[in-house]
Amino acid sequence: MGKPTETRRAEIILGALSAAADLGLGAATTQAIADRVGIGQSTIFRHYKSRDEIFAAAIESIGANMLRALEPYFSGGDSAAVRLKEMIHAQLIFVSNNRGLPRILFSDSLHIDSPILKQNVQRVMRNYSSRVVQLVQEGIEAGEFDKQLDPTETVRYLMMLIQGLLMRWSLFDFNFDLEAEAAPLWDFFSRILKAE
């Protein structure tokens, strides 16, 4: 008897992310994914109609898991600055445990070939940025961050910094400690946030 559907679907998603991390999204075929999971390619198609559907589900899953991991930083007793700093650190830990994510984010498949995949990534990014905008707004209102800052623009630049770091990490085949980059990134960005 086979595994329950949700268990098998989760295994396929993990196999897809693993294949993307090691081979790149273009080479992460359904056969490569099946090989990672240790199943036949036909089993993949019992659970997903296409490779794009697998990666769309992977983005949905990883986005939901990331927001769940970051949720404690969006509210709580600590200052907005402390929570933002800790959130950046937690986010880099999360991505370092999901190396397939930057390979997907910076692939031609996402940007050109797959509108569904692009829409899913855009939705995750909007959900993430809206939560971080609220956190920055909270810091502005508390007098921790410069009141002249536009929260939406500030978060856009923070996301660019993080995405640039992830691109460098991916281009260098994950050969440096991503988590260790959290402190220098915060040191740089916190200067932008500081209220005069």
C-alpha positions in Angstrom: 0.0 0.0 0.0 1.3 3.5 -0.9 1.8 6.4 1.3 -1.0 8.9 2.1 -1.4 11.5 -0.6 -0.3 14.5 1.6 2.8 12.6 2.7 3.7 11.8 -0.9 3.0 15.3 -2.1 5.3 16.7 0.6 8.0 14.3 -0.3 7.7 15.3 -4.0 8.0 19.0 -3.0 11.1 18.3 -0.9 12.6 16.3 -3.9 11.8 19.2 -6.2 13.5 21.7 -3.9 16.5 19.4 -3.5 16.8 18.9 -7.3 16.5 22.7 -7.9 19.2 23.4 -5.4 21.7 20.9 -6.9 20.8 21.0 -10.6 19.1 24.4 -11.1 15.5 24.7 -11.9 15.9 24.0 -15.6 17.4 20.6 -15.0 15.0 19.7 -12.2 12.9 17.5 -14.4 10.1 15.3 -13.1 12.5 12.3 -13.6 15.1 14.0 -11.5 12.5 14.7 -8.8 11.3 11.1 -8.9 14.9 9.9 -8.5 15.4 12.1 -5.5 12.2 10.8 -3.8 12.9 7.2 -4.9 9.7 6.7 -6.8 8.7 6.2 -10.5 8.0 9.2 -12.6 4.4 8.0 -13.1 3.8 8.4 -9.3 4.7 12.1 -9.6 1.9 12.5 -12.2 -0.6 10.8 -9.9 -0.1 13.7 -7.5 0.8 16.7 -9.8 -0.2 17.4 -13.4 3.0 19.0 -14.4 6.5 20.1 -13.3 5.2 23.7 -13.0 2.4 22.5 -10.7 5.1 20.9 -8.5 7.1 24.0 -8.2 4.1 26.2 -7.7 3.1 23.9 -4.8 6.7 24.1 -3.5 6.6 27.9 -3.6 3.2 27.9 -1.7 4.6 25.5 0.9 7.9 27.3 1.4 6.2 30.7 1.5 3.7 29.5 4.2 6.5 27.8 6.2 8.7 30.9 6.0 5.8 33.2 7.2 5.0 30.7 10.0 8.7 30.8 11.1 8.8 34.6 11.0 5.4 35.1 12.7 6.8 35.6 16.2 8.8 38.6 15.0 5.8 40.5 13.7 4.4 41.0 17.2 5.6 40.7 20.7 7.1 42.5 23.7 10.4 43.4 22.2 11.0 46.6 20.3 10.4 46.8 16.6 14.2 47.1 16.0 15.0 44.0 18.0 12.3 42.0 16.2 13.3 43.2 12.8 16.9 42.3 13.5 15.9 38.9 14.8 13.5 38.4 11.8 16.3 39.0 9.3 18.5 36.5 11.1 15.6 33.9 11.2 14.9 34.5 7.5 18.5 33.8 6.5 18.5 30.6 8.7 15.3 29.5 7.0 16.7 30.1 3.5 20.0 28.4 4.3 17.9 25.3 5.1 16.0 25.6 1.8 18.7 26.1 -0.8 16.4 25.4 -3.7 14.6 28.7 -3.0 17.2 31.1 -4.5 17.7 28.7 -7.5 13.9 29.1 -8.2 13.8 32.9 -7.5 16.6 33.7 -9.9 15.7 31.2 -12.7 14.5 31.9 -16.2 11.7 29.5 -15.6 10.3 31.8 -13.0 10.9 35.0 -14.9 9.9 33.9 -18.4 8.6 30.4 -18.7 6.1 29.9 -15.9 3.4 32.6 -15.2 1.9 30.4 -12.5 5.2 30.1 -10.7 5.8 33.8 -11.0 2.3 34.6 -9.6 2.9 32.3 -6.6 6.3 34.0 -5.8 4.7 37.5 -6.2 1.9 36.5 -3.8 4.4 35.2 -1.2 6.5 38.4 -1.6 3.4 40.6 -1.1 2.4 38.7 2.0 5.9 38.9 3.4 6.4 42.6 2.6 3.1 43.7 4.0 4.0 42.1 7.4 7.4 43.7 7.4 5.9 47.1 6.4 3.7 46.9 9.5 6.8 46.2 11.7 8.7 49.2 10.2 5.6 51.4 10.7 5.5 50.3 14.3 9.2 51.3 14.7 8.5 54.7 13.2 5.5 55.3 15.5 7.5 54.3 18.5 10.3 56.7 17.6 12.9 53.9 17.0 13.1 54.6 13.3 13.4 57.8 11.4 9.9 59.3 11.0 10.8 60.5 7.5 11.0 56.9 6.3 8.4 55.6 3.9 7.7 52.1 5.3 6.9 50.6 2.0 9.9 52.0 0.3 12.1 51.0 3.2 11.0 47.4 3.1 11.5 47.4 -0.7 15.1 48.3 -0.2 15.5 45.7 2.6 14.1 43.0 0.3 16.6 44.1 -2.4 19.5 43.7 0.0 18.3 40.3 1.1 17.7 39.2 -2.5 21.1 40.4 -3.6 22.7 38.4 -0.8 20.7 35.3 -1.8 21.8 35.7 -5.4 25.4 36.0 -4.4 25.0 32.9 -2.2 23.5 31.0 -5.0 26.0 32.1 -7.6 28.8 31.0 -5.3 27.2 27.6 -4.9 26.3 28.1 -1.2 30.0 28.2 -0.2 29.7 30.8 2.6 27.7 30.8 5.8 24.4 32.6 5.0 23.4 32.9 8.6 26.7 34.8 9.4 25.7 37.5 6.9 22.7 38.5 9.1 24.8 40.7 11.5 26.6 42.8 8.8 23.4 43.2 6.8 21.7 44.5 10.0 24.6 46.8 10.9 24.3 48.4 7.4 20.5 48.6 7.3 20.0 49.7 10.9 21.9 52.9 10.0 19.2 53.7 7.5 16.4 53.1 10.0 17.8 55.1 12.9 15.9 58.1 14.0 17.9 61.3 14.3 
